[in-house]
Amino acid sequence: MSNHSEFDLIIVGGGPAGLCAAMYAGRGMIRSVLLERGVTGGELLNTEKIEDYPGFESILGRDLAKLMTDHALKFGADIRQANVEGVTRREDGTFEVTATGGDVYRAPAVILTAGGTPTKLGVPGEQEYAGRGVSYCAVCDGAFFKQETIAVIGGGDAAVEEADYLTRYASKVYLIHRREELRASKILQQRLFANPKIEVIWNKRVEELIGGPTGLKELALVDTVTGQRSRLAVTGCFIFIGFQPNSGLVKEHVAHDASGYLITDDRMMTSVPGLFAAGDLRVQVTRQITTAVGDATTAAIAVEKYLAERRTPAGV
């Protein structure tokens, strides 16, 4: 049996953007609900240590997630565990958010903060050493690998750009690609090949990530042409083989770029009136905790004004 709940605002996703939006919605006395399929925190829960969030020289990801959750709850945030399956705009301009089990949530405004998911290698050791040598964010974790030997996996723009970025910290960076030709733009490749700290390893696939109590120690590689196996000693492995924004929840067309990231205006509103987006699923230059909470701040305040405009009769 399904349950129907009415709100002024529904926030989909409980990462930094969602928690910040919920906190601002609570402060603004907006009748809102935050829906998160698991424990709040999002990608913070997959990050061991954070050193680039203002006010915290160093903090564990899970600790920052708890502080953000507690802050939102202090201002009355209604946080519910729900696996959202779809967001649909009704004829009257309001939204219907459906969750597993048949629960339905309705509101005139929705802020999507569902983020996205880095594509995983799916090999032994990847999950075990996540946060202990394995990373999906160079800006977040690069500084932890000063004067160390690390590897970057991938051959597209993100992998090549981040490999070049990581040389400001690491003494040696291996770029490992399964083919003999990179997919990255030519200008990025030129920078890569001109960087003396970078060595490209062609036609290799990571078969396993191997380490010990202190973290990652080496990669087990297999040649994609000959099948020959080898080992590479590294203490860090940055994986950039794709990122999938969770924008497919919306059951109608929303303007997006070629990769599926949602396009918003300066209020964080998408091409669908009343549908806002904040954080990693939005088109932007970089995806950090700071940008996520910045987006969410703008979106929550914009929602308050949007709801006021809806309540004001035309011509008044």
Helices and strands as residue ranges (DSSP letters): E 4-6, E 9-12, H 16-27, E 32-36, G 42-46, E 49-50, E 59-60, H 61-74, E 79-81, E 84-89, E 95-99, E 104-107, E 109-112, E 116-118, E 134-135, H 138-141, G 142-145, E 149-153, H 157-166, E 172-176, H 186-194, E 198-201, E 204-212, E 215-223, E 229-233, E 236-239, E 243-245, E 275-277, H 289-311
